Amino acid sequence: LLAVLSFLSSGGAKELKYPDGVRPGDQISGTDGEFFRYKHVLIKPPDDDDRMESLRMAEDIKCTACVAIVRNLLKKAESNSEDHIMDQLDGELVEVPELTDNPQENRVNANRKGCNKHFKDELLLRGWSVSRCPEAEGAKLTVQAVNEEGAAGTKGSEVAPLAREGQEFCLEQRSRLPTERDVDTYSTRNEAAFYACENTVARYAQEIASLIAQRLEDGGDREEAIHAACEEAARCRGMPRGSKKKGKKAAKTGNKKQKQRKPADDL
């Protein structure tokens, strides 16, 4: 597999160097997932340290990412049925992409489905980006509204949620939208958006679709259903404390009740 190297500055503190024997514009081999998501990389291919950094960022932003992605996909669903919601979460290719003379571009285009698609179309291209959370206590970040088509709006504003205690990275929506090349270029922060999608929307798609469909069928609020789907079904805030113990306790209680009922059944 091939990936094109682009000579771009990262803006980060870590120094980037070309690997030995590699020059700007060279093509390199790889079978890792990033080679199916990006057409360009910053100076060098990602390594395990880069992946761990992206995963760490993703843990901080995955609730915000899940809500943003599901909210956008729900608008596209044909109805609020579980099947139609699942169709959007699956993110399959609608049509076969046109072939180019660049094999890496063809590879990425052919694999733009699921979270390979969602993190670009529903997050990055709509102005969402990963950055360090505001440091000032009680600070709020106000950004210009972005309409459904992803273009900067002229009315209203959106206030990004405050960082919870211990959170280092936040997902913020900005009025300045990136280019296709920006989102097709690997960076640890772009990849964090992918991991945030993969560990919520992709992993718990069936549970998300089921919960939202049920809530809306019962007349529930759409926004509340979306948040519940991400926090409860997709467990974006982790497993509730004591949930396993409660489950075991409930099981034991149930067994006791069954044992107590046996004598009555024999009568």
Summary of the structure (lengths in Angstrom):
residues: 267
radius of gyration: 22.2
end to end distance: 72.0
largest distance: 85.5
contacts: 754
relative contact order: 0.15
helix: 49%
strand: 13%
